[in-house]
Amino acid sequence: MKIFKPWMVVAGAAVALFAGCGGGSGSNLDSNGRPAGEGTDPNGPMTASFASIQSHVFTPICTACHAGASAPRGLRLDSTNSFALLVGVSSAEVSSLKRVAPGDADNSYLIQKLEGHQSVGARMPLGGPYLDAATIALIRQWINNGAQP
């Protein structure tokens, strides 16, 4: 029988708070790493458009950590802030790279973080599960097409 110890709950919460986002729970990804509910979204399947990426990836997956005043590196990926904080903005970790460099997915830090070949920090979503290649390909296509709003 386990004995409930309130100090353990407080200690666990403190560790999570100081560690930042403890990683993705995977609750918004299916077993293949695709955004859950992709085919049932009222706006249709995911496409290479900012609105689709926002509704299929940024809002349901990334905002688990990247939201509010405590968002890592100030990168809030909620629907109000994500475009302005991504496109044409220098990365806080590697200032020589834009988070999203319109027309250049290979040199966009977002893609490097999603694919796991960034020079600093961890692959995203932190701790996985990670986005599948098809989802990342749509994000790449949006960037290569000029990263329009």
DSSP file (Angstrom, degrees, kcal/mol; ACC not computed):
  #  RESIDUE AA STRUCTURE BP1 BP2  ACC     N-H-->O    O-->H-N    N-H-->O    O-->H-N    TCO  KAPPA ALPHA  PHI   PSI    X-CA   Y-CA   Z-CA
    1    1 A M              0   0    0      0, 0.0     2,-0.3     0, 0.0     0, 0.0   0.000 360.0 360.0 360.0 131.0    0.0    0.0    0.0
    2    2 A K        -     0   0    0      1,-0.0     2,-0.5     0, 0.0     0, 0.0  -0.648 360.0-139.5 -85.5 139.5    1.4    3.4   -1.0
    3    3 A I        -     0   0    0     -2,-0.3     2,-0.4     2,-0.0    -1,-0.0  -0.872  18.3-125.1-100.2 127.8    1.3    6.2    1.6
    4    4 A F        -     0   0    0     -2,-0.5     0, 0.0     4,-0.0     0, 0.0  -0.567  26.8-173.4 -73.1 127.1    0.4    9.6    0.3
    5    5 A K    >>  -     0   0    0     -2,-0.4     3,-1.7     1,-0.1     4,-1.0  -0.935  14.6-158.6-125.5 106.5    3.0   12.2    1.2
    6    6 A P  H 3> S+     0   0    0      0, 0.0     4,-2.0     0, 0.0     3,-0.3   0.814  90.8  63.0 -55.7 -32.7    2.0   15.8    0.4
    7    7 A W  H 3> S+     0   0    0      1,-0.2     4,-2.6     2,-0.2     5,-0.2   0.815  97.5  58.0 -64.3 -27.5    5.7   16.9    0.3
    8    8 A M  H <> S+     0   0    0     -3,-1.7     4,-2.5     2,-0.2    -1,-0.2   0.889 105.3  49.5 -68.5 -37.5    6.3   14.6   -2.6
    9    9 A V  H  X S+     0   0    0     -4,-1.0     4,-2.3    -3,-0.3    -2,-0.2   0.930 113.4  46.1 -64.4 -45.6    3.6   16.3   -4.7
   10   10 A V  H  X S+     0   0    0     -4,-2.0     4,-2.2     2,-0.2    -2,-0.2   0.911 113.3  49.2 -64.3 -42.9    5.1   19.7   -3.9
   11   11 A A  H  X S+     0   0    0     -4,-2.6     4,-2.3     2,-0.2    -2,-0.2   0.911 111.2  49.9 -64.0 -42.1    8.6   18.5   -4.6
   12   12 A G  H  X S+     0   0    0     -4,-2.5     4,-2.2     1,-0.2    -1,-0.2   0.904 111.0  49.1 -63.3 -41.3    7.5   17.0   -8.0
   13   13 A A  H  X S+     0   0    0     -4,-2.3     4,-2.4     1,-0.2    -1,-0.2   0.893 110.1  51.5 -64.9 -39.5    5.8   20.2   -9.0
   14   14 A A  H  X S+     0   0    0     -4,-2.2     4,-2.6     2,-0.2     5,-0.2   0.913 109.1  50.1 -64.5 -42.9    8.8   22.2   -8.1
   15   15 A V  H  X S+     0   0    0     -4,-2.3     4,-1.9     1,-0.2    -2,-0.2   0.933 112.2  47.7 -60.9 -45.8   11.1   20.0  -10.2
   16   16 A A  H  < S+     0   0    0     -4,-2.2     4,-0.5     1,-0.2    -1,-0.2   0.894 112.2  50.3 -62.0 -40.3    8.7   20.3  -13.1
   17   17 A L  H >< S+     0   0    0     -4,-2.4     3,-0.8     1,-0.2    -2,-0.2   0.931 114.7  41.9 -64.5 -46.7    8.5   24.1  -12.7
   18   18 A F  H 3< S+     0   0    0     -4,-2.6    -1,-0.2     1,-0.2    -2,-0.2   0.732 111.4  55.8 -77.0 -20.6   12.3   24.6  -12.6
   19   19 A A  T 3< S-     0   0    0     -4,-1.9    -1,-0.2     1,-0.3     2,-0.2   0.538 102.0-138.8 -85.0  -6.1   13.0   22.1  -15.4
   20   20 A G    <   +     0   0    0     -3,-0.8     2,-0.4    -4,-0.5    -1,-0.3  -0.536  68.2   1.5  79.2-151.6   10.7   24.0  -17.8
   21   21 A C        -     0   0    0     -2,-0.2     3,-0.1     1,-0.1    44,-0.1  -0.568  69.6-146.8 -71.4 125.6    8.5   21.9  -19.9
   22   22 A G        -     0   0    0     -2,-0.4    -1,-0.1     1,-0.3     2,-0.1   0.337  54.8 -79.3 -79.0   8.4    9.2   18.3  -19.0
   23   23 A G        -     0   0    0     41,-0.0   104,-0.3   104,-0.0    -1,-0.3  -0.348  60.7 -53.7 115.6 162.8    8.6   17.1  -22.5
   24   24 A G        -     0   0    0    102,-3.6    38,-0.0   104,-0.3    37,-0.0  -0.463  32.7-150.3 -74.0 145.0    5.7   16.2  -24.7
   25   25 A S        -     0   0    0     -2,-0.2    -1,-0.1   104,-0.0   102,-0.0   0.655  30.0-132.4 -85.7 -17.1    3.2   13.8  -23.4
   26   26 A G    >   +     0   0    0    103,-0.1     3,-1.8   102,-0.1     7,-0.1   0.496  68.6 128.8  79.0   2.5    2.4   12.7  -26.9
   27   27 A S  T 3  S+     0   0    0      1,-0.3    -1,-0.1    34,-0.1    34,-0.1   0.698  72.1  48.2 -67.7 -17.3   -1.3   13.0  -26.2
   28   28 A N  T 3  S+     0   0    0      2,-0.1     8,-2.7    33,-0.1     2,-0.4   0.257 102.8  74.2-106.0  12.2   -1.8   15.1  -29.3
   29   29 A L  B <  S-A   35   0A   0     -3,-1.8     2,-0.0     6,-0.3   102,-0.0  -0.948  75.1-132.0-121.2 145.2    0.1   12.8  -31.6
   30   30 A D    >   -     0   0    0      4,-3.1     3,-2.1    -2,-0.4     6,-0.1  -0.220  44.8 -83.4 -82.6-176.2   -1.1    9.4  -32.9
   31   31 A S  T 3  S+     0   0    0      1,-0.3    -1,-0.1     2,-0.1    -2,-0.0   0.652 130.5  53.4 -65.7 -14.7    1.0    6.3  -32.8
   32   32 A N  T 3  S-     0   0    0      2,-0.1    -1,-0.3   100,-0.0    -3,-0.0   0.357 120.4-104.9 -98.8   4.0    2.7    7.3  -36.1
   33   33 A G  S <  S+     0   0    0     -3,-2.1    99,-1.5     1,-0.3    -2,-0.1   0.606  78.2 134.3  83.2  11.5    3.7   10.8  -34.8
   34   34 A R  S    S-     0   0    0     97,-0.2    -4,-3.1     1,-0.1    -1,-0.3  -0.674  70.6 -88.3 -91.9 148.4    1.0   12.5  -36.8
   35   35 A P  B >   -A   29   0A   0      0, 0.0     3,-1.3     0, 0.0    -6,-0.3  -0.351  52.3-111.7 -55.4 128.1   -1.2   15.2  -35.3
   36   36 A A  T 3  S+     0   0    0     -8,-2.7    -9,-0.0     1,-0.2    -8,-0.0  -0.308  97.7  17.9 -62.9 143.5   -4.2   13.4  -33.7
   37   37 A G  T >> S+     0   0    0     -3,-0.1     4,-1.1     1,-0.1     3,-0.8   0.621  79.0 143.8  73.7  12.9   -7.5   14.0  -35.3
   38   38 A E  G X4 S+     0   0    0     -3,-1.3     3,-0.6     1,-0.3    -2,-0.1   0.896  73.0  42.0 -53.1 -46.3   -5.9   15.3  -38.5
   39   39 A G  G 34 S+     0   0    0      1,-0.2    -1,-0.3     6,-0.1    -3,-0.1   0.685 115.7  50.0 -77.0 -16.6   -8.5   13.8  -40.8
   40   40 A T  G <4 S+     0   0    0     -3,-0.8    -1,-0.2     4,-0.1    -2,-0.2   0.445  77.0 123.2-101.7  -1.0  -11.4   14.8  -38.5
   41   41 A D    X<  -     0   0    0     -4,-1.1     3,-2.5    -3,-0.6    -4,-0.0  -0.370  68.4-128.4 -60.0 135.5  -10.5   18.5  -38.1
   42   42 A P  T 3  S+     0   0    0      0, 0.0    -1,-0.2     0, 0.0    -3,-0.0   0.730 109.7  56.7 -60.6 -19.7  -13.4   20.7  -39.2
   43   43 A N  T 3  S-     0   0    0      1,-0.3    -2,-0.1     9,-0.1    -3,-0.0   0.366 116.0-115.1 -91.6   5.8  -10.9   22.6  -41.4
   44   44 A G    <   -     0   0    0     -3,-2.5    -1,-0.3    -5,-0.0    -3,-0.1  -0.312  54.1 -23.8  92.9-176.8   -9.9   19.4  -43.2
   45   45 A P  S    S-     0   0    0      0, 0.0    -6,-0.1     0, 0.0     2,-0.1  -0.216  82.9 -80.6 -67.4 160.2   -6.6   17.5  -43.4
   46   46 A M        -     0   0    0    -11,-0.1     2,-0.2    10,-0.1     7,-0.1  -0.353  54.1-179.2 -63.5 138.3   -3.3   19.3  -42.7
   47   47 A T        -     0   0    0      2,-0.2     2,-1.2    -3,-0.1     6,-0.1  -0.755  44.3 -89.7-128.7 176.7   -1.9   21.3  -45.6
   48   48 A A  S    S+     0   0    0     -2,-0.2     2,-0.3     4,-0.1    97,-0.1  -0.302  88.4 109.6 -86.4  50.9    1.2   23.4  -46.2
   49   49 A S  S  > S-     0   0    0     -2,-1.2     4,-2.5     1,-0.1     5,-0.2  -0.915  76.3-122.1-123.3 153.6   -0.5   26.6  -45.0
   50   50 A F  H  > S+     0   0    0     98,-0.5     4,-2.9    -2,-0.3     5,-0.2   0.924 111.9  52.4 -60.0 -44.9    0.2   28.6  -41.8
   51   51 A A  H  > S+     0   0    0      1,-0.2     4,-2.3     2,-0.2    -1,-0.2   0.896 112.0  46.1 -60.1 -40.9   -3.4   28.3  -40.6
   52   52 A S  H  > S+     0   0    0      2,-0.2     4,-2.2     1,-0.2     5,-0.3   0.914 113.1  48.5 -68.4 -43.2   -3.4   24.5  -41.0
   53   53 A I  H  X>S+     0   0    0     -4,-2.5     4,-2.5     2,-0.2     5,-1.7   0.901 111.8  51.2 -63.3 -40.5    0.0   24.1  -39.3
   54   54 A Q  I  <>S+     0   0    0     -4,-2.9     5,-2.9    -5,-0.2    -2,-0.2   0.948 115.1  40.9 -60.2 -49.0   -1.2   26.3  -36.5
   55   55 A S  I  <5S+     0   0    0     -4,-2.3    -2,-0.2    -5,-0.2    -1,-0.2   0.766 124.6  36.3 -75.7 -24.7   -4.4   24.3  -36.0
   56   56 A H  I  <5S+     0   0    0     -4,-2.2    -2,-0.2    -5,-0.2    -1,-0.2   0.734 135.5   6.5 -98.3 -25.6   -2.8   20.9  -36.4
   57   57 A V  I  X>S+     0   0    0     -4,-2.5     4,-2.2    -5,-0.3     5,-1.6   0.729 122.8  45.5-123.6 -62.8    0.6   21.3  -34.8
   58   58 A F  I  4XS+     0   0    0     -5,-1.7     5,-1.9     3,-0.2    -4,-0.2   0.934 118.0  39.1 -59.4 -51.8    1.4   24.6  -33.0
   59   59 A T  T  4<S+     0   0    0     -5,-2.9     4,-0.2    -6,-0.2    -1,-0.2   0.963 124.5  33.8 -67.8 -52.9   -1.9   24.9  -31.0
   60   60 A P  T  45S+     0   0    0      0, 0.0    -1,-0.2     0, 0.0    -2,-0.2   0.782 135.5  18.5 -78.0 -22.3   -2.5   21.3  -30.0
   61   61 A I  T ><5S+     0   0    0     -4,-2.2     3,-1.1   -33,-0.1     4,-0.2   0.830 124.5  41.9-111.4 -55.6    1.1   20.1  -29.6
   62   62 A C  G >><S+     0   0    0     -5,-1.6     4,-3.0     1,-0.3     3,-1.8   0.819 102.7  65.5 -72.2 -32.5    3.6   23.0  -29.2
   63   63 A T  G 34<S+     0   0    0     -5,-1.9    -1,-0.3    -6,-0.3    -4,-0.1   0.568  77.5  85.5 -72.0  -4.5    1.5   25.2  -26.8
   64   64 A A  G <4 S+     0   0    0     -3,-1.1    -1,-0.3     1,-0.1    -2,-0.2   0.848 120.5   2.9 -58.0 -31.3    1.8   22.5  -24.2
   65   65 A C  T <4 S+     0   0    0     -3,-1.8     2,-1.8    -4,-0.2    -2,-0.2   0.674 124.9  69.4-118.1 -42.8    5.1   24.3  -23.4
   66   66 A H  S  < S+     0   0    0     -4,-3.0    11,-2.8     5,-0.2     2,-0.3  -0.462  79.9  96.9 -88.2  68.4    5.3   27.3  -25.7
   67   67 A A        +     0   0    0     -2,-1.8     3,-0.4     9,-0.2     7,-0.1  -0.992  67.2   3.3-150.0 150.7    2.5   29.5  -24.3
   68   68 A G  S >  S-     0   0    0     -2,-0.3     3,-1.6     1,-0.2     6,-0.1  -0.027 104.7 -41.7  71.4-173.1    2.2   32.4  -21.9
   69   69 A A  T 3  S+     0   0    0      1,-0.3    -1,-0.2     7,-0.0     5,-0.1   0.716 134.0  56.5 -65.0 -23.1    4.8   34.4  -20.1
   70   70 A S  T 3  S+     0   0    0     -3,-0.4    -1,-0.3     3,-0.1    -2,-0.2   0.279  73.2 138.5 -95.4  12.5    6.9   31.3  -19.3
   71   71 A A    X   -     0   0    0     -3,-1.6     3,-2.2     1,-0.1    -5,-0.2  -0.336  66.4 -98.2 -58.2 132.4    7.3   30.1  -22.9
   72   72 A P  G >  S-     0   0    0      0, 0.0     3,-2.3     0, 0.0    -1,-0.1  -0.265 103.0  -3.8 -55.5 133.6   10.8   28.9  -23.5
   73   73 A R  G 3  S-     0   0    0      1,-0.3    19,-0.1    -3,-0.1     3,-0.1   0.686 122.4 -74.9  56.4  20.7   13.0   31.6  -25.2
   74   74 A G  G <  S+     0   0    0     -3,-2.2     2,-1.2     1,-0.2    -1,-0.3   0.597  92.9 145.1  71.8  10.1    9.9   33.8  -25.3
   75   75 A L    <   -     0   0    0     -3,-2.3     2,-0.6    -4,-0.1    -1,-0.2  -0.697  25.9-176.6 -88.9  96.9    8.6   31.7  -28.2
   76   76 A R        -     0   0    0     -2,-1.2     9,-0.2    -5,-0.1    -9,-0.2  -0.838   9.0-172.4 -94.4 122.5    4.8   31.6  -27.8
   77   77 A L        +     0   0    0    -11,-2.8   -14,-0.2    -2,-0.6   -10,-0.1   0.075  39.7 125.6-106.7  23.5    3.2   29.4  -30.4
   78   78 A D  S >> S-     0   0    0    -12,-0.2     4,-2.6   -16,-0.1     3,-0.7  -0.348  78.9-100.0 -72.4 165.1   -0.5   30.3  -29.6
   79   79 A S  T 34 S+     0   0    0      1,-0.2     4,-0.3     2,-0.2    -1,-0.1   0.741 120.2  54.5 -63.7 -23.6   -2.6   31.5  -32.5
   80   80 A T  T 34 S+     0   0    0      1,-0.1    -1,-0.2     2,-0.1     4,-0.2   0.851 123.7  19.5 -76.0 -34.6   -2.3   35.1  -31.5
   81   81 A N  T <> S+     0   0    0     -3,-0.7     4,-1.8     2,-0.1     5,-0.2   0.662  95.5  89.5-112.5 -21.0    1.6   35.2  -31.4
   82   82 A S  H  X S+     0   0    0     -4,-2.6     4,-1.0     1,-0.2     5,-0.3   0.878  88.4  47.4 -58.0 -49.1    3.1   32.4  -33.3
   83   83 A F  H >> S+     0   0    0     -4,-0.3     4,-2.1     1,-0.2     3,-0.9   0.944 114.7  46.3 -59.0 -48.8    3.5   34.0  -36.8
   84   84 A A  H 34 S+     0   0    0      1,-0.2    -1,-0.2    -4,-0.2    -2,-0.2   0.782 115.9  46.2 -65.3 -27.3    5.0   37.2  -35.5
   85   85 A L  H 3< S+     0   0    0     -4,-1.8    -1,-0.2    -9,-0.2    -2,-0.2   0.511 121.0  36.7 -94.1  -4.8    7.4   35.3  -33.2
   86   86 A L  H X< S+     0   0    0     -4,-1.0    14,-1.4    -3,-0.9     3,-1.3   0.821  94.1  76.8-107.1 -56.3    8.5   32.8  -35.9
   87   87 A V  B 3< S-b  100   0B   0     -4,-2.1    14,-0.2     1,-0.3    -1,-0.1  -0.455 116.7 -10.9 -77.0 119.2    8.7   34.3  -39.3
   88   88 A G  T 3  S+     0   0    0     12,-2.8     2,-0.4    -2,-0.4    -1,-0.3   0.566 101.4 128.5  75.8   9.8   11.8   36.4  -40.0
   89   89 A V    <   -     0   0    0     -3,-1.3    10,-3.8    11,-0.2    11,-0.4  -0.835  62.3-116.4-101.9 132.6   12.8   36.5  -36.3
   90   90 A S  B     -C   98   0C   0     -2,-0.4     8,-0.3     8,-0.3     5,-0.2  -0.377  34.6-106.6 -65.3 142.0   16.3   35.5  -35.2
   91   91 A S        -     0   0    0      6,-3.2     6,-0.2     3,-0.7    -1,-0.1  -0.431  15.7-140.5 -66.5 141.0   16.5   32.4  -33.0
   92   92 A A  S    S+     0   0    0      1,-0.2     3,-0.3   -19,-0.1    -1,-0.1   0.740 103.8  43.9 -73.6 -22.9   17.3   33.1  -29.4
   93   93 A E  S    S+     0   0    0      1,-0.3     2,-0.4    27,-0.1    -1,-0.2   0.842 129.7  21.0 -89.9 -37.2   19.6   30.0  -29.3
   94   94 A V    >   -     0   0    0      3,-0.2     3,-2.3     1,-0.1    -3,-0.7  -0.817  69.1-171.9-133.4  91.0   21.4   30.6  -32.6
   95   95 A S  T 3  S+     0   0    0     -2,-0.4    -1,-0.1     1,-0.3    -3,-0.1   0.663  80.1  67.8 -64.4 -16.8   21.1   34.2  -33.5
   96   96 A S  T 3  S+     0   0    0     -6,-0.1     2,-0.4     2,-0.1    -1,-0.3   0.611  97.3  65.3 -77.0 -10.3   22.6   33.7  -37.0
   97   97 A L  S <  S-     0   0    0     -3,-2.3    -6,-3.2    -6,-0.2     2,-0.3  -0.884  80.6-129.9-112.9 144.1   19.5   31.7  -38.0
   98   98 A K  B     -Cd  90 108C   0      9,-0.6    11,-2.7    -2,-0.4     3,-0.4  -0.645  19.8-128.1 -82.1 146.8   15.9   32.8  -38.3
   99   99 A R  S    S+     0   0    0    -10,-3.8    11,-2.7     1,-0.3     2,-0.4   0.952 105.7  10.0 -57.7 -47.4   13.3   30.8  -36.5
  100  100 A V  B    S-b   87   0B   0    -14,-1.4   -12,-2.8   -11,-0.4    -1,-0.3  -0.960  74.5-165.0-132.4 115.7   11.6   30.7  -39.9
  101  101 A A    >   -     0   0    0      3,-0.4     3,-2.7    -2,-0.4     6,-0.2  -0.865  30.0-124.0 -99.3 101.9   13.5   32.0  -42.9
  102  102 A P  T 3  S+     0   0    0      0, 0.0    42,-0.2     0, 0.0    41,-0.1  -0.176  93.6  10.8 -51.0 129.3   10.9   32.4  -45.7
  103  103 A G  T 3  S+     0   0    0     40,-3.5    41,-0.2    39,-0.2     2,-0.2   0.416 117.3  79.9  84.4  -1.4   11.9   30.5  -48.8
  104  104 A D    X   +     0   0    0     -3,-2.7     3,-0.6    39,-0.2    -3,-0.4  -0.596  42.3 164.0-142.7  76.0   14.7   28.6  -46.9
  105  105 A A  G >  S+     0   0    0      1,-0.2     3,-1.8    35,-0.2     6,-0.3   0.862  77.0  61.6 -62.4 -36.8   13.5   25.7  -44.8
  106  106 A D  G 3  S+     0   0    0      1,-0.3    -1,-0.2     5,-0.1    -2,-0.0   0.837 109.8  41.2 -60.8 -32.0   17.0   24.2  -44.6
  107  107 A N  G <  S+     0   0    0     -3,-0.6    -9,-0.6    -6,-0.2     2,-0.6   0.075  90.4 108.0-104.1  23.5   18.2   27.3  -42.8
  108  108 A S  B X>  -d   98   0C   0     -3,-1.8     4,-1.8     1,-0.1     3,-0.5  -0.900  63.5-146.7-100.5 123.9   15.1   27.7  -40.6
  109  109 A Y  H 3> S+     0   0    0    -11,-2.7     4,-2.6    -2,-0.6     5,-0.2   0.820  96.3  64.0 -60.9 -32.0   15.8   26.9  -37.0
  110  110 A L  H 3> S+     0   0    0    -11,-2.7     4,-2.4   -12,-0.3    -1,-0.2   0.934 105.1  44.9 -56.3 -47.6   12.3   25.5  -36.6
  111  111 A I  H <> S+     0   0    0     -3,-0.5     4,-2.7   -12,-0.4     5,-0.2   0.908 111.4  52.7 -64.7 -42.4   13.0   22.8  -39.1
  112  112 A Q  H  X>S+     0   0    0     -4,-1.8     5,-1.8     1,-0.2     4,-1.2   0.899 111.8  46.3 -60.6 -39.9   16.3   22.0  -37.5
  113  113 A K  H  <5S+     0   0    0     -4,-2.6    11,-2.2     2,-0.2    -2,-0.2   0.895 114.3  47.2 -69.2 -40.0   14.6   21.7  -34.1
  114  114 A L  H  <5S+     0   0    0     -4,-2.4    -2,-0.2    -5,-0.2    -1,-0.2   0.862 116.9  42.8 -70.0 -35.3   11.8   19.5  -35.5
  115  115 A E  H  <5S-     0   0    0     -4,-2.7    -1,-0.2    -5,-0.2    -2,-0.2   0.635 110.4-121.1 -87.0 -14.5   14.2   17.2  -37.4
  116  116 A G  T  <5S+     0   0    0     -4,-1.2    -3,-0.2    -5,-0.2     7,-0.1   0.730  82.0 108.9  85.9  22.5   16.7   17.0  -34.6
  117  117 A H      < +     0   0    0     -5,-1.8    -4,-0.2    -6,-0.2    -5,-0.1   0.035  41.2 133.6-118.3  28.3   19.8   18.4  -36.3
  118  118 A Q        -     0   0    0     -6,-0.7     5,-0.1     1,-0.1     3,-0.1  -0.365  57.1-135.0 -71.1 155.3   20.0   21.7  -34.4
  119  119 A S  S    S+     0   0    0      1,-0.1     2,-0.3    -2,-0.1    -1,-0.1   0.662  87.1  37.0 -86.6 -16.7   23.4   22.8  -33.0
  120  120 A V  S    S-     0   0    0      2,-0.1    -1,-0.1   -26,-0.0   -27,-0.1  -0.981 105.6  -0.4-136.3 144.8   22.0   23.9  -29.6
  121  121 A G  S    S-     0   0    0     -2,-0.3     2,-0.2   -28,-0.1    -3,-0.1  -0.165  88.0 -47.1  77.9-170.0   19.3   22.5  -27.4
  122  122 A A        -     0   0    0      1,-0.1    -6,-0.1    -3,-0.0     4,-0.1  -0.587  55.3 -94.1-104.3 161.2   17.0   19.5  -27.8
  123  123 A R        -     0   0    0     -2,-0.2     4,-0.5    -7,-0.1     5,-0.2  -0.409  60.1 -86.7 -66.8 149.2   14.8   18.2  -30.5
  124  124 A M  S    S+     0   0    0    -11,-2.2     7,-0.4   -14,-0.2     2,-0.1  -0.840 108.9  45.5-112.7 151.0   11.2   19.3  -30.4
  125  125 A P  S >  S-     0   0    0      0, 0.0     3,-2.8     0, 0.0  -101,-0.1   0.538 106.2-112.6 -62.2 139.9    8.6   18.5  -29.2
  126  126 A L  T 3  S+     0   0    0      1,-0.3  -102,-3.6    -2,-0.1    -2,-0.2  -0.210  94.8   1.4 -53.8 121.7   10.8   18.1  -26.1
  127  127 A G  T 3  S-     0   0    0     -4,-0.5    -1,-0.3  -104,-0.3     3,-0.1   0.387 115.1-143.4  81.9  -3.6   11.2   14.5  -25.1
  128  128 A G  S <  S-     0   0    0     -3,-2.8  -104,-0.3     1,-0.3     2,-0.2  -0.063  71.1-172.2  72.5-178.7    9.0   13.3  -28.0
  129  129 A P        -     0   0    0      0, 0.0    -1,-0.3     0, 0.0     2,-0.2   0.544  61.4-146.6 -65.7 150.9    7.2   11.7  -29.5
  130  130 A Y        -     0   0    0     -2,-0.2   -15,-0.1     1,-0.1   -16,-0.1  -0.476  18.8 -92.2 -91.4 159.1    8.4   13.7  -32.5
  131  131 A L        -     0   0    0     -7,-0.4   -97,-0.2   -17,-0.2    -1,-0.1  -0.369  47.1-112.2 -64.7 146.8    6.4   14.8  -35.6
  132  132 A D     >  -     0   0    0    -99,-1.5     4,-2.2     1,-0.1     3,-0.3  -0.309  28.1-102.5 -78.0 167.3    6.5   12.3  -38.5
  133  133 A A  H  > S+     0   0    0      1,-0.2     4,-2.4     2,-0.2     5,-0.1   0.836 119.0  55.8 -61.0 -36.0    8.3   13.1  -41.8
  134  134 A A  H  > S+     0   0    0      2,-0.2     4,-1.5     1,-0.2    -1,-0.2   0.898 109.1  46.5 -66.4 -39.8    5.1   13.9  -43.6
  135  135 A T  H  > S+     0   0    0     -3,-0.3     4,-1.7     2,-0.2    -2,-0.2   0.932 113.7  47.7 -66.7 -45.8    4.1   16.5  -41.1
  136  136 A I  H  X S+     0   0    0     -4,-2.2     4,-2.8     1,-0.2    -2,-0.2   0.874 107.3  58.2 -62.8 -36.8    7.5   18.1  -41.1
  137  137 A A  H  X S+     0   0    0     -4,-2.4     4,-2.5     1,-0.2    -1,-0.2   0.878 104.9  50.2 -61.4 -37.8    7.5   18.0  -45.0
  138  138 A L  H  X S+     0   0    0     -4,-1.5     4,-2.3     2,-0.2    -1,-0.2   0.886 111.0  48.4 -67.8 -37.8    4.3   20.1  -44.9
  139  139 A I  H  X S+     0   0    0     -4,-1.7     4,-2.2     2,-0.2    -2,-0.2   0.912 111.9  50.1 -66.6 -42.0    6.0   22.6  -42.6
  140  140 A R  H  X S+     0   0    0     -4,-2.8     4,-3.2     2,-0.2     5,-0.2   0.924 109.7  51.2 -58.9 -45.1    9.0   22.7  -44.9
  141  141 A Q  H  X S+     0   0    0     -4,-2.5     4,-2.0     1,-0.2     6,-0.2   0.919 108.2  51.3 -61.2 -44.3    6.8   23.3  -47.9
  142  142 A W  H  <>S+     0   0    0     -4,-2.3     5,-2.6     2,-0.2     6,-0.4   0.926 113.9  44.6 -57.3 -45.6    5.1   26.2  -46.2
  143  143 A I  H ><5S+     0   0    0     -4,-2.2   -40,-3.5     1,-0.2     3,-2.0   0.948 113.1  49.5 -64.8 -48.5    8.5   27.8  -45.4
  144  144 A N  H 3<5S+     0   0    0     -4,-3.2    -1,-0.2     1,-0.3    -2,-0.2   0.771 104.9  59.9 -64.0 -25.5    9.9   27.1  -48.9
  145  145 A N  T 3<5S-     0   0    0     -4,-2.0    -1,-0.3    -5,-0.2    -2,-0.2   0.352 135.4 -84.9 -82.7   6.2    6.7   28.7  -50.4
  146  146 A G  T < 5 -     0   0    0     -3,-2.0    -3,-0.2   -45,-0.1    -2,-0.2   0.451  51.8-100.3 107.8   1.4    7.6   31.9  -48.6
  147  147 A A      < -     0   0    0     -5,-2.6    -4,-0.1    -6,-0.2    -1,-0.1   0.919  54.9-172.1  50.9  53.0    6.0   31.3  -45.1
  148  148 A Q              0   0    0     -6,-0.4   -98,-0.5     1,-0.1    -1,-0.1  -0.425 360.0 360.0 -75.5 151.5    2.9   33.3  -45.8
  149  149 A P              0   0    0      0, 0.0    -1,-0.1     0, 0.0   -66,-0.1   0.502 360.0 360.0 -66.5 360.0    0.5   34.1  -43.0
